[in-house]
Amino acid sequence: MSIFESLQQYYDTIRFHMPGHKGRELHEPYGVSKADLTELAQTDCLHRPSGMIDQAQRRIAQIYGVDKSRMLINGSSAGLLAAILSGFSPKEKVLLPRGSHLSIYHGLMLQEMEPVYIYPDVEMWAEAYTVTMEDILTAEKEHSLAGLILTYPTYLGTCADIKKIVVWAKNNNKICIVDEAHGAHLAFCEDYPVAAERVGADIVVQSTHKMLSSLTQSAMLHVAQRRVDIEKLDMYLRLFQSSSPSYLLLASLEAAVNYAEKNAKKIFEKIASARKDFAEAFADGKYFLWQPQTQYDYAKWVIGIKNTDLSGTEIQRQLSLKKIEVEYAADEFVLVYCGIGTTKDDIINLIRALNEVQPIQKKNVDKTKRTCPPAKAQMSMKEAVGQRAEYLSVREAVGRIAADFVVPYPPGIPLLVPGEMISEEIAQVILENIESKKTMIGIQNSAMKVVL
């Protein structure tokens, strides 16, 4: 089956996953092939804009209330890489949650920086952990931090006290970069957590396609503080983005922001209201809607399971048979993403389908602990990946230095990054994940790559 034929199978599904448009053509007034152009006299140049792209970026900055905005066609990953390499100098120390996106690790590796990790609280889902002011102050006592790289909101929608953190960063002359990949809608929502760019984070990177309606791989970068070296930032964006940018992605970004300016506030108010109705509908049933203690994004619904004869993955399977696709499923919950393209009928159909889910005896229940034991760096990431390496079984690798990332999904948090020592405890967690048939980046046929 071809890629196109595989994609066609999803044309009539109800989508509770990224991207935010949910498969609906909310604003594209053009045929795909006719609009797929290159840099011509009237189409401007992404890397030195002076015409329509420049105008679009200025308007986006005005809408988001920032000093500068940049349209990205290589995803948030390109923006985060450029932000890190332009915002920090080699060898500097930076604080970040261990569950940060892999592109952030790649940026730290390229710049040969020293990461100071905040590990997730073992009492909560690792994907939901947010950095606190206590975490930051404790780290600052032990390290001379150059800045912070925060994830806001998290994949499960939890939000740190971003205003307090940004104020602290400003007062202490720390660079604050925010991976707001899942929060491009926050600037338009009054009752949701405040957008990081609105409180003055230095650089904020957003995956506009995740919650709004641009095409996948399109993203935005916002500069909210004038102390950012914009020329250096633009130089790195040229390094990490294609010299043949997709005008389809650029056009969808502009259209998505314009559409959000007019419609997002009302749509996301309705989603927040529907969340309350959903919680009430299942108050005495087999599900519950997780309500974190922190601030959280009302458009991300973590549907917990009361019925012991059900797992999140089984619910995902049964929903898929009914042409309803969720964002993610773990053994104990299902994650639903409501975006700007989500409709009332979508949510009604979801509730109906959830009520029709049939309990079955659990099979292959995930019994692995969702923990991430601290690992100790023996050399920098860049040094480790540059060394000659070999593959060993996980047991044989104990005491050796990792030459690659080892990342289980879920929760998507690196157990090891290149340069870290493989301890007995970490090896045991890796083996438990392999036994549970988790998707494991960095594991090949139950073997892992170590420095020779």
C-alpha positions as a Markdown table, in Angstrom:
| # | Residue | x | y | z |
|---|---|---|---|---|
| 1 | Met | 0.0 | 0.0 | 0.0 |
| 2 | Ser | 1.3 | 3.4 | -0.9 |
| 3 | Ile | 1.8 | 6.3 | 1.5 |
| 4 | Phe | -1.1 | 8.2 | -0.1 |
| 5 | Glu | -3.4 | 5.1 | 0.1 |
| 6 | Ser | -2.5 | 4.6 | 3.7 |
| 7 | Leu | -3.4 | 8.2 | 4.5 |
| 8 | Gln | -6.7 | 7.9 | 2.7 |
| 9 | Gln | -7.9 | 5.4 | 5.3 |
| 10 | Tyr | -8.0 | 8.2 | 7.9 |
| 11 | Tyr | -9.9 | 10.7 | 5.7 |
| 12 | Asp | -13.3 | 10.1 | 7.5 |
| 13 | Thr | -12.0 | 9.6 | 11.1 |
| 14 | Ile | -12.9 | 11.8 | 14.1 |
| 15 | Arg | -9.5 | 13.1 | 15.2 |
| 16 | Phe | -8.6 | 13.8 | 18.8 |
| 17 | His | -4.9 | 14.0 | 18.1 |
| 18 | Met | -2.6 | 16.5 | 16.4 |
| 19 | Pro | -2.8 | 18.5 | 14.1 |
| 20 | Gly | -5.3 | 21.0 | 15.4 |
| 21 | His | -7.3 | 21.4 | 12.2 |
| 22 | Lys | -8.6 | 17.8 | 12.7 |
| 23 | Gly | -8.6 | 17.2 | 8.9 |
| 24 | Arg | -11.0 | 20.0 | 8.2 |
| 25 | Glu | -10.2 | 22.7 | 5.6 |
| 26 | Leu | -10.8 | 25.7 | 7.8 |
| 27 | His | -9.1 | 28.4 | 5.7 |
| 28 | Glu | -7.1 | 27.0 | 2.7 |
| 29 | Pro | -8.5 | 28.9 | -0.4 |
| 30 | Tyr | -6.0 | 27.4 | -2.8 |
| 31 | Gly | -5.2 | 24.1 | -4.6 |
| 32 | Val | -2.2 | 22.4 | -3.2 |
| 33 | Ser | -0.2 | 22.1 | -6.5 |
| 34 | Lys | -1.0 | 25.6 | -7.8 |
| 35 | Ala | 0.3 | 27.1 | -4.5 |
| 36 | Asp | 3.5 | 25.0 | -4.4 |
| 37 | Leu | 5.9 | 27.7 | -5.6 |
| 38 | Thr | 9.5 | 28.7 | -5.1 |
| 39 | Glu | 11.2 | 32.0 | -4.4 |
| 40 | Leu | 10.2 | 34.3 | -7.2 |
| 41 | Ala | 10.3 | 38.1 | -7.7 |
| 42 | Gln | 6.9 | 38.5 | -6.0 |
| 43 | Thr | 7.0 | 35.6 | -3.5 |
| 44 | Asp | 9.8 | 37.0 | -1.2 |
| 45 | Cys | 12.6 | 35.1 | 0.5 |
| 46 | Leu | 12.2 | 33.4 | 3.9 |
| 47 | His | 15.8 | 34.0 | 4.9 |
| 48 | Arg | 15.9 | 37.6 | 3.9 |
| 49 | Pro | 12.3 | 38.8 | 3.8 |
| 50 | Ser | 11.3 | 42.2 | 2.6 |
| 51 | Gly | 7.9 | 41.6 | 1.0 |
| 52 | Met | 4.9 | 39.4 | 1.8 |
| 53 | Ile | 6.8 | 37.1 | 4.3 |
| 54 | Asp | 8.1 | 40.1 | 6.1 |
| 55 | Gln | 4.6 | 41.6 | 6.3 |
| 56 | Ala | 3.2 | 38.3 | 7.5 |
| 57 | Gln | 5.8 | 38.0 | 10.3 |
| 58 | Arg | 5.3 | 41.5 | 11.4 |
| 59 | Arg | 1.5 | 40.9 | 11.7 |
| 60 | Ile | 2.0 | 37.7 | 13.6 |
| 61 | Ala | 4.3 | 39.5 | 16.0 |
| 62 | Gln | 1.6 | 42.1 | 16.5 |
| 63 | Ile | -1.1 | 39.5 | 17.1 |
| 64 | Tyr | 1.1 | 37.6 | 19.7 |
| 65 | Gly | 2.3 | 40.8 | 21.3 |
| 66 | Val | 6.0 | 40.2 | 20.8 |
| 67 | Asp | 9.0 | 42.1 | 19.5 |
| 68 | Lys | 9.7 | 39.7 | 16.5 |
| 69 | Ser | 8.2 | 36.6 | 15.1 |
| 70 | Arg | 9.7 | 34.1 | 12.7 |
| 71 | Met | 7.8 | 31.5 | 10.5 |
| 72 | Leu | 9.4 | 28.1 | 10.7 |
| 73 | Ile | 9.1 | 25.4 | 8.0 |
| 74 | Asn | 11.3 | 22.7 | 9.7 |
| 75 | Gly | 9.1 | 22.5 | 12.8 |
| 76 | Ser | 9.7 | 23.6 | 16.3 |
| 77 | Ser | 12.9 | 21.5 | 16.3 |
| 78 | Ala | 14.6 | 24.1 | 14.0 |
| 79 | Gly | 13.4 | 26.9 | 16.2 |
| 80 | Leu | 14.7 | 25.3 | 19.4 |
| 81 | Leu | 18.0 | 24.5 | 17.9 |
| 82 | Ala | 18.5 | 28.1 | 16.7 |
| 83 | Ala | 17.3 | 29.5 | 20.0 |
| 84 | Ile | 19.8 | 27.4 | 22.0 |
| 85 | Leu | 22.8 | 28.0 | 19.8 |
| 86 | Ser | 22.1 | 31.8 | 19.6 |
| 87 | Gly | 21.0 | 32.2 | 23.2 |
| 88 | Phe | 23.9 | 30.4 | 25.0 |
| 89 | Ser | 27.6 | 30.0 | 24.7 |
| 90 | Pro | 29.6 | 26.7 | 24.7 |
| 91 | Lys | 30.2 | 25.0 | 28.0 |
| 92 | Glu | 27.5 | 27.1 | 29.9 |
| 93 | Lys | 25.1 | 25.4 | 32.3 |
| 94 | Val | 21.4 | 25.4 | 31.6 |
| 95 | Leu | 18.5 | 24.0 | 33.6 |
| 96 | Leu | 15.9 | 21.8 | 31.9 |
| 97 | Pro | 13.4 | 19.1 | 32.7 |
| 98 | Arg | 14.7 | 15.6 | 31.9 |
| 99 | Gly | 11.5 | 15.1 | 29.8 |
| 100 | Ser | 12.5 | 17.8 | 27.3 |
| 101 | His | 12.0 | 17.2 | 23.6 |
| 102 | Leu | 15.0 | 15.5 | 21.9 |
| 103 | Ser | 15.7 | 18.6 | 19.7 |
| 104 | Ile | 16.6 | 20.4 | 22.9 |
| 105 | Tyr | 19.2 | 17.7 | 23.7 |
| 106 | His | 20.5 | 18.0 | 20.2 |
| 107 | Gly | 21.0 | 21.7 | 20.6 |
| 108 | Leu | 22.8 | 21.2 | 23.9 |
| 109 | Met | 25.0 | 18.6 | 22.3 |
| 110 | Leu | 25.9 | 20.8 | 19.3 |
| 111 | Gln | 26.8 | 23.7 | 21.7 |
| 112 | Glu | 28.6 | 21.4 | 24.1 |
| 113 | Met | 26.6 | 22.7 | 27.0 |
| 114 | Glu | 26.3 | 21.2 | 30.5 |
| 115 | Pro | 22.7 | 20.3 | 31.2 |
| 116 | Val | 21.3 | 20.5 | 34.8 |
| 117 | Tyr | 18.3 | 18.2 | 34.8 |
| 118 | Ile | 15.1 | 18.3 | 36.9 |
| 119 | Tyr | 13.9 | 14.8 | 37.2 |
| 120 | Pro | 10.1 | 14.1 | 37.4 |
| 121 | Asp | 8.4 | 13.4 | 40.7 |
| 122 | Val | 7.9 | 9.6 | 41.0 |
| 123 | Glu | 4.4 | 10.2 | 42.5 |
| 124 | Met | 2.9 | 11.5 | 39.2 |
| 125 | Trp | 3.0 | 10.7 | 35.6 |
| 126 | Ala | 6.4 | 11.6 | 34.3 |
| 127 | Glu | 5.0 | 13.3 | 31.2 |
| 128 | Ala | 3.1 | 15.8 | 33.4 |
| 129 | Tyr | 5.9 | 17.0 | 35.7 |
| 130 | Thr | 6.5 | 20.7 | 35.6 |
| 131 | Val | 9.5 | 22.6 | 36.8 |
| 132 | Thr | 8.9 | 24.6 | 40.0 |
| 133 | Met | 10.6 | 27.7 | 41.5 |
| 134 | Glu | 11.9 | 25.4 | 44.3 |
| 135 | Asp | 13.6 | 23.2 | 41.6 |
| 136 | Ile | 15.2 | 26.3 | 40.0 |
| 137 | Leu | 16.4 | 27.9 | 43.3 |
| 138 | Thr | 17.9 | 24.6 | 44.5 |
| 139 | Ala | 19.7 | 24.2 | 41.1 |
| 140 | Glu | 21.0 | 27.8 | 41.2 |
| 141 | Lys | 22.6 | 27.2 | 44.6 |
| 142 | Glu | 24.6 | 24.3 | 43.2 |
| 143 | His | 25.3 | 25.6 | 39.8 |
| 144 | Ser | 26.0 | 28.9 | 38.0 |
| 145 | Leu | 23.1 | 28.7 | 35.6 |
| 146 | Ala | 23.2 | 30.7 | 32.3 |
| 147 | Gly | 19.5 | 30.1 | 31.8 |
| 148 | Leu | 16.5 | 27.8 | 31.6 |
| 149 | Ile | 14.8 | 25.8 | 28.9 |
| 150 | Leu | 11.2 | 25.0 | 29.9 |
| 151 | Thr | 8.4 | 22.9 | 28.4 |
| 152 | Tyr | 5.1 | 24.8 | 28.7 |
| 153 | Pro | 2.6 | 23.3 | 28.7 |
| 154 | Thr | 3.6 | 19.7 | 29.0 |
| 155 | Tyr | 2.4 | 16.9 | 26.7 |
| 156 | Leu | -0.4 | 16.2 | 29.2 |
| 157 | Gly | -1.3 | 19.9 | 29.5 |
| 158 | Thr | 0.2 | 20.8 | 33.0 |
| 159 | Cys | 1.7 | 24.2 | 33.3 |
| 160 | Ala | 4.4 | 25.7 | 35.5 |
| 161 | Asp | 4.1 | 29.1 | 37.1 |
| 162 | Ile | 5.6 | 30.7 | 34.0 |
| 163 | Lys | 5.1 | 34.3 | 35.1 |
| 164 | Lys | 7.0 | 33.8 | 38.4 |
| 165 | Ile | 9.8 | 31.9 | 36.6 |
| 166 | Val | 10.2 | 34.5 | 33.9 |
| 167 | Val | 10.3 | 37.4 | 36.4 |
| 168 | Trp | 13.0 | 35.5 | 38.4 |
| 169 | Ala | 15.0 | 34.9 | 35.2 |
| 170 | Lys | 14.8 | 38.6 | 34.2 |
| 171 | Asn | 15.8 | 39.7 | 37.7 |
| 172 | Asn | 18.8 | 37.3 | 37.8 |
| 173 | Asn | 19.9 | 37.9 | 34.2 |
| 174 | Lys | 19.1 | 34.3 | 33.0 |
| 175 | Ile | 18.1 | 33.5 | 29.5 |
| 176 | Cys | 14.6 | 31.8 | 29.4 |
| 177 | Ile | 13.7 | 29.8 | 26.4 |
| 178 | Val | 10.3 | 28.2 | 26.3 |
| 179 | Asp | 9.3 | 25.1 | 24.3 |
| 180 | Glu | 5.6 | 26.1 | 23.9 |
| 181 | Ala | 5.1 | 23.5 | 21.1 |
| 182 | His | 1.7 | 22.5 | 22.6 |
| 183 | Gly | 0.6 | 26.1 | 23.4 |
| 184 | Ala | 0.2 | 28.2 | 20.3 |
| 185 | His | -3.5 | 28.7 | 21.3 |
| 186 | Leu | -2.9 | 30.1 | 24.8 |
| 187 | Ala | -2.4 | 33.7 | 23.6 |
| 188 | Phe | -6.0 | 33.8 | 22.4 |
| 189 | Cys | -7.6 | 32.2 | 25.5 |
| 190 | Glu | -8.4 | 34.4 | 28.5 |
| 191 | Asp | -9.2 | 31.7 | 31.0 |
| 192 | Tyr | -6.4 | 29.3 | 30.1 |
| 193 | Pro | -2.9 | 29.5 | 31.5 |
| 194 | Val | -1.1 | 32.6 | 30.3 |
| 195 | Ala | 1.1 | 32.3 | 27.2 |
| 196 | Ala | 4.8 | 32.4 | 27.9 |
| 197 | Glu | 5.4 | 35.1 | 25.2 |
| 198 | Arg | 2.8 | 37.3 | 27.0 |
| 199 | Val | 4.9 | 37.4 | 30.2 |
| 200 | Gly | 8.2 | 38.1 | 28.5 |
| 201 | Ala | 10.1 | 34.9 | 28.1 |
| 202 | Asp | 13.1 | 35.6 | 25.9 |
| 203 | Ile | 12.4 | 33.1 | 23.1 |
| 204 | Val | 9.2 | 31.1 | 22.7 |
| 205 | Val | 8.9 | 28.3 | 20.1 |
| 206 | Gln | 5.4 | 27.0 | 19.1 |
| 207 | Ser | 4.2 | 24.1 | 16.9 |
| 208 | Thr | 1.3 | 26.0 | 15.3 |
| 209 | His | 0.0 | 22.8 | 13.8 |
| 210 | Lys | -0.5 | 21.0 | 17.1 |
| 211 | Met | -3.4 | 23.0 | 18.5 |
| 212 | Leu | -4.1 | 25.6 | 15.8 |
| 213 | Ser | -4.7 | 24.9 | 12.1 |
| 214 | Ser | -1.5 | 25.2 | 10.1 |
| 215 | Leu | -0.1 | 22.2 | 8.3 |
| 216 | Thr | 2.2 | 19.7 | 10.0 |
| 217 | Gln | 5.8 | 20.7 | 10.2 |
| 218 | Ser | 5.0 | 24.5 | 10.3 |
| 219 | Ala | 5.8 | 26.4 | 13.5 |
| 220 | Met | 6.7 | 29.8 | 14.9 |
| 221 | Leu | 9.4 | 31.4 | 17.0 |
| 222 | His | 8.6 | 34.5 | 19.0 |
| 223 | Val | 11.2 | 36.9 | 20.5 |
| 224 | Ala | 9.7 | 38.8 | 23.4 |
| 225 | Gln | 12.9 | 40.4 | 24.8 |
| 226 | Arg | 15.2 | 42.8 | 22.9 |
| 227 | Arg | 18.3 | 41.4 | 24.6 |
| 228 | Val | 18.0 | 38.5 | 22.2 |
| 229 | Asp | 20.6 | 38.8 | 19.4 |
| 230 | Ile | 18.2 | 38.6 | 16.5 |
| 231 | Glu | 20.9 | 38.6 | 13.8 |
| 232 | Lys | 22.6 | 35.7 | 15.4 |
| 233 | Leu | 19.2 | 33.9 | 15.8 |
| 234 | Asp | 18.4 | 34.5 | 12.1 |
| 235 | Met | 21.8 | 33.1 | 11.1 |
| 236 | Tyr | 21.1 | 29.9 | 13.0 |
| 237 | Leu | 17.6 | 29.7 | 11.5 |
| 238 | Arg | 19.2 | 29.7 | 8.1 |
| 239 | Leu | 21.5 | 26.9 | 9.2 |
| 240 | Phe | 18.6 | 24.7 | 10.5 |
| 241 | Gln | 15.9 | 25.4 | 7.8 |
| 242 | Ser | 15.7 | 24.4 | 4.2 |
| 243 | Ser | 16.9 | 26.9 | 1.6 |
| 244 | Ser | 13.8 | 25.8 | -0.4 |
| 245 | Pro | 11.0 | 26.6 | 2.0 |
| 246 | Ser | 7.5 | 25.3 | 1.4 |
| 247 | Tyr | 5.2 | 28.1 | 0.5 |
| 248 | Leu | 2.3 | 25.9 | 1.4 |
| 249 | Leu | 3.6 | 25.8 | 5.0 |
| 250 | Leu | 4.2 | 29.5 | 5.1 |
| 251 | Ala | 0.7 | 30.3 | 3.7 |
| 252 | Ser | -0.9 | 27.9 | 6.2 |
| 253 | Leu | 0.9 | 29.6 | 9.1 |
| 254 | Glu | -0.3 | 33.0 | 8.1 |
| 255 | Ala | -3.9 | 31.7 | 7.5 |
| 256 | Ala | -3.9 | 29.8 | 10.8 |
| 257 | Val | -2.9 | 32.8 | 12.9 |
| 258 | Asn | -5.5 | 35.0 | 11.1 |
| 259 | Tyr | -8.1 | 32.3 | 11.7 |
| 260 | Ala | -7.1 | 32.0 | 15.4 |
| 261 | Glu | -7.3 | 35.8 | 15.9 |
| 262 | Lys | -10.9 | 35.7 | 14.8 |
| 263 | Asn | -12.1 | 32.4 | 16.2 |
| 264 | Ala | -9.8 | 30.8 | 18.8 |
| 265 | Lys | -11.2 | 32.6 | 21.8 |
| 266 | Lys | -14.7 | 31.4 | 21.3 |
| 267 | Ile | -13.7 | 27.9 | 20.1 |
| 268 | Phe | -11.5 | 27.2 | 23.1 |
| 269 | Glu | -14.1 | 28.6 | 25.5 |
| 270 | Lys | -16.5 | 26.0 | 24.2 |
| 271 | Ile | -13.8 | 23.3 | 24.6 |
| 272 | Ala | -13.3 | 24.3 | 28.2 |
| 273 | Ser | -17.0 | 24.2 | 28.8 |
| 274 | Ala | -17.3 | 20.8 | 27.1 |
| 275 | Arg | -14.5 | 19.5 | 29.4 |
| 276 | Lys | -16.7 | 20.3 | 32.4 |
| 277 | Asp | -19.7 | 18.5 | 30.8 |
| 278 | Phe | -17.5 | 15.5 | 30.0 |
| 279 | Ala | -16.3 | 15.3 | 33.6 |
| 280 | Glu | -19.9 | 15.4 | 34.9 |
| 281 | Ala | -21.0 | 12.8 | 32.3 |
| 282 | Phe | -18.6 | 10.2 | 33.6 |
| 283 | Ala | -18.6 | 11.2 | 37.3 |
| 284 | Asp | -20.2 | 7.9 | 38.3 |
| 285 | Gly | -19.0 | 5.9 | 35.4 |
| 286 | Lys | -15.9 | 3.9 | 34.4 |
| 287 | Tyr | -13.8 | 7.0 | 33.5 |
| 288 | Phe | -12.6 | 10.1 | 35.2 |
| 289 | Leu | -11.1 | 13.3 | 33.8 |
| 290 | Trp | -7.8 | 14.0 | 35.5 |
| 291 | Gln | -7.6 | 17.3 | 37.3 |
| 292 | Pro | -4.0 | 18.2 | 38.1 |
| 293 | Gln | -3.1 | 20.3 | 41.1 |
| 294 | Thr | -1.1 | 22.7 | 38.9 |
| 295 | Gln | -2.5 | 25.0 | 36.2 |
| 296 | Tyr | -3.4 | 23.1 | 33.1 |
| 297 | Asp | -4.5 | 23.5 | 29.5 |
| 298 | Tyr | -8.3 | 22.7 | 29.3 |
| 299 | Ala | -7.9 | 21.5 | 25.7 |
| 300 | Lys | -5.9 | 18.4 | 26.7 |
| 301 | Trp | -8.0 | 15.8 | 28.3 |
| 302 | Val | -6.3 | 13.0 | 30.3 |
| 303 | Ile | -9.1 | 10.4 | 30.6 |
| 304 | Gly | -8.3 | 8.1 | 33.5 |
| 305 | Ile | -9.8 | 4.6 | 33.8 |
| 306 | Lys | -11.7 | 3.3 | 36.9 |
| 307 | Asn | -12.6 | -0.1 | 35.4 |
| 308 | Thr | -9.9 | -2.6 | 36.2 |
| 309 | Asp | -10.9 | -4.7 | 33.1 |
| 310 | Leu | -9.8 | -1.9 | 30.8 |
| 311 | Ser | -6.6 | -0.4 | 29.7 |
| 312 | Gly | -5.9 | 2.8 | 27.8 |
| 313 | Thr | -4.5 | 0.9 | 24.9 |
| 314 | Glu | -7.6 | -1.3 | 24.6 |
| 315 | Ile | -9.8 | 1.8 | 24.7 |
| 316 | Gln | -7.7 | 3.3 | 21.9 |
| 317 | Arg | -8.1 | 0.1 | 19.9 |
| 318 | Gln | -11.9 | 0.0 | 20.3 |
| 319 | Leu | -12.3 | 3.7 | 19.5 |
| 320 | Ser | -10.2 | 3.3 | 16.4 |
| 321 | Leu | -12.6 | 0.6 | 15.2 |
| 322 | Lys | -15.3 | 3.3 | 15.5 |
| 323 | Lys | -13.2 | 5.8 | 13.4 |
| 324 | Ile | -12.1 | 7.8 | 16.4 |
| 325 | Glu | -8.4 | 8.4 | 16.8 |
| 326 | Val | -6.9 | 9.7 | 20.1 |
| 327 | Glu | -3.5 | 11.4 | 20.6 |
| 328 | Tyr | -2.0 | 8.8 | 22.8 |
| 329 | Ala | -2.8 | 5.9 | 25.2 |
| 330 | Ala | -1.0 | 4.4 | 28.1 |
| 331 | Asp | -2.1 | 1.5 | 30.4 |
| 332 | Glu | -3.9 | 3.8 | 32.8 |
| 333 | Phe | -5.2 | 6.6 | 30.6 |
| 334 | Val | -6.1 | 7.9 | 27.2 |
| 335 | Leu | -5.0 | 11.4 | 26.0 |
| 336 | Val | -7.4 | 13.4 | 23.9 |
| 337 | Tyr | -6.3 | 16.6 | 22.2 |
| 338 | Cys | -9.1 | 19.1 | 21.3 |
| 339 | Gly | -7.9 | 21.7 | 18.8 |
| 340 | Ile | -9.3 | 24.6 | 16.9 |
| 341 | Gly | -10.9 | 22.2 | 14.5 |
| 342 | Thr | -12.7 | 20.2 | 17.1 |
| 343 | Thr | -16.5 | 20.4 | 16.9 |
| 344 | Lys | -19.3 | 19.7 | 19.3 |
| 345 | Asp | -20.3 | 16.6 | 17.3 |
| 346 | Asp | -16.8 | 15.3 | 17.7 |
| 347 | Ile | -17.1 | 15.4 | 21.5 |
| 348 | Ile | -20.6 | 13.9 | 21.4 |
| 349 | Asn | -19.4 | 11.0 | 19.3 |
| 350 | Leu | -16.4 | 10.5 | 21.6 |
| 351 | Ile | -18.7 | 10.3 | 24.7 |
| 352 | Arg | -21.0 | 7.9 | 22.9 |
| 353 | Ala | -18.1 | 5.7 | 21.8 |
| 354 | Leu | -16.5 | 5.6 | 25.2 |
| 355 | Asn | -19.8 | 4.5 | 26.7 |
| 356 | Glu | -19.9 | 1.6 | 24.2 |
| 357 | Val | -16.4 | 0.4 | 25.0 |
| 358 | Gln | -16.5 | -3.2 | 26.2 |
| 359 | Pro | -14.4 | -4.4 | 29.1 |
| 360 | Ile | -12.1 | -7.4 | 28.3 |
| 361 | Gln | -9.5 | -9.2 | 30.3 |
| 362 | Lys | -6.3 | -7.2 | 30.2 |
| 363 | Lys | -3.4 | -8.7 | 28.3 |
| 364 | Asn | 0.3 | -7.6 | 28.4 |
| 365 | Val | -0.4 | -5.1 | 31.1 |
| 366 | Asp | 2.4 | -2.6 | 31.4 |
| 367 | Lys | 3.9 | -3.3 | 34.8 |
| 368 | Thr | 7.0 | -1.2 | 34.4 |
| 369 | Lys | 7.6 | 1.6 | 36.8 |
| 370 | Arg | 7.2 | 4.9 | 35.1 |
| 371 | Thr | 10.5 | 6.1 | 36.7 |
| 372 | Cys | 13.6 | 7.7 | 35.4 |
| 373 | Pro | 16.6 | 7.0 | 37.6 |
| 374 | Pro | 19.2 | 9.8 | 37.6 |
| 375 | Ala | 22.1 | 9.1 | 35.4 |
| 376 | Lys | 25.7 | 10.5 | 35.8 |
| 377 | Ala | 27.5 | 12.1 | 32.9 |
| 378 | Gln | 31.1 | 10.9 | 32.3 |
| 379 | Met | 31.7 | 12.9 | 29.2 |
| 380 | Ser | 29.8 | 15.4 | 27.1 |
| 381 | Met | 27.1 | 14.3 | 24.6 |
| 382 | Lys | 29.2 | 15.5 | 21.7 |
| 383 | Glu | 32.3 | 13.8 | 22.8 |
| 384 | Ala | 30.4 | 10.5 | 23.4 |
| 385 | Val | 28.8 | 10.4 | 19.9 |
| 386 | Gly | 32.1 | 11.2 | 18.3 |
| 387 | Gln | 33.8 | 8.1 | 19.9 |
| 388 | Arg | 34.0 | 4.7 | 18.3 |
| 389 | Ala | 31.3 | 2.5 | 19.7 |
| 390 | Glu | 30.0 | -1.1 | 19.9 |
| 391 | Tyr | 26.7 | -2.8 | 20.7 |
| 392 | Leu | 26.4 | -4.9 | 23.9 |
| 393 | Ser | 23.5 | -6.6 | 25.6 |
| 394 | Val | 21.9 | -4.5 | 28.3 |
| 395 | Arg | 23.5 | -6.6 | 31.1 |
| 396 | Glu | 26.9 | -6.4 | 29.5 |
| 397 | Ala | 26.6 | -2.7 | 29.1 |
| 398 | Val | 26.4 | -2.0 | 32.9 |
| 399 | Gly | 29.4 | 0.2 | 33.9 |
| 400 | Arg | 29.9 | 1.4 | 30.3 |
| 401 | Ile | 29.2 | 4.8 | 28.8 |
| 402 | Ala | 26.2 | 5.3 | 26.6 |
| 403 | Ala | 27.0 | 6.3 | 23.0 |
| 404 | Asp | 23.3 | 7.0 | 22.0 |
| 405 | Phe | 20.0 | 8.1 | 23.5 |
| 406 | Val | 17.9 | 5.5 | 25.2 |
| 407 | Val | 14.3 | 6.6 | 25.3 |
| 408 | Pro | 11.2 | 4.5 | 26.1 |
| 409 | Tyr | 7.7 | 5.5 | 24.8 |
| 410 | Pro | 5.8 | 6.0 | 27.0 |
| 411 | Pro | 6.8 | 8.3 | 28.7 |
| 412 | Gly | 9.3 | 9.6 | 26.1 |
| 413 | Ile | 11.9 | 10.7 | 28.8 |
| 414 | Pro | 15.5 | 9.7 | 28.1 |
| 415 | Leu | 16.7 | 7.0 | 30.5 |
| 416 | Leu | 20.2 | 7.7 | 29.0 |
| 417 | Val | 21.8 | 10.4 | 26.9 |
| 418 | Pro | 25.2 | 10.0 | 25.2 |
| 419 | Gly | 28.0 | 10.3 | 27.7 |
| 420 | Glu | 26.2 | 8.9 | 30.7 |
| 421 | Met | 27.1 | 5.9 | 32.8 |
| 422 | Ile | 24.9 | 2.8 | 32.5 |
| 423 | Ser | 24.1 | 1.8 | 36.1 |
| 424 | Glu | 22.5 | -1.4 | 37.3 |
| 425 | Glu | 19.3 | 0.5 | 38.2 |
| 426 | Ile | 19.0 | 2.0 | 34.7 |
| 427 | Ala | 19.8 | -1.3 | 33.0 |
| 428 | Gln | 17.0 | -3.0 | 35.0 |
| 429 | Val | 14.5 | -0.3 | 33.9 |
| 430 | Ile | 15.6 | -0.7 | 30.3 |
| 431 | Leu | 15.1 | -4.5 | 30.5 |
| 432 | Glu | 11.6 | -4.1 | 32.1 |
| 433 | Asn | 10.7 | -1.8 | 29.2 |
| 434 | Ile | 12.0 | -4.3 | 26.6 |
| 435 | Glu | 10.0 | -7.1 | 28.3 |
| 436 | Ser | 6.9 | -4.9 | 28.2 |
| 437 | Lys | 7.5 | -4.4 | 24.4 |
| 438 | Lys | 7.8 | -0.6 | 24.7 |
| 439 | Thr | 8.9 | 1.4 | 21.7 |
| 440 | Met | 12.6 | 2.0 | 22.6 |
| 441 | Ile | 14.8 | 4.6 | 20.8 |
| 442 | Gly | 18.4 | 3.5 | 21.1 |
| 443 | Ile | 17.8 | -0.3 | 21.5 |
| 444 | Gln | 18.5 | -2.7 | 18.7 |
| 445 | Asn | 17.6 | -6.3 | 19.2 |
| 446 | Ser | 17.9 | -5.9 | 22.9 |
| 447 | Ala | 21.4 | -4.4 | 22.6 |
| 448 | Met | 22.6 | -0.9 | 23.2 |
| 449 | Lys | 25.4 | 1.3 | 21.9 |
| 450 | Val | 28.3 | 2.0 | 24.2 |
| 451 | Val | 31.6 | 3.9 | 23.9 |
| 452 | Leu | 34.5 | 1.6 | 23.1 |
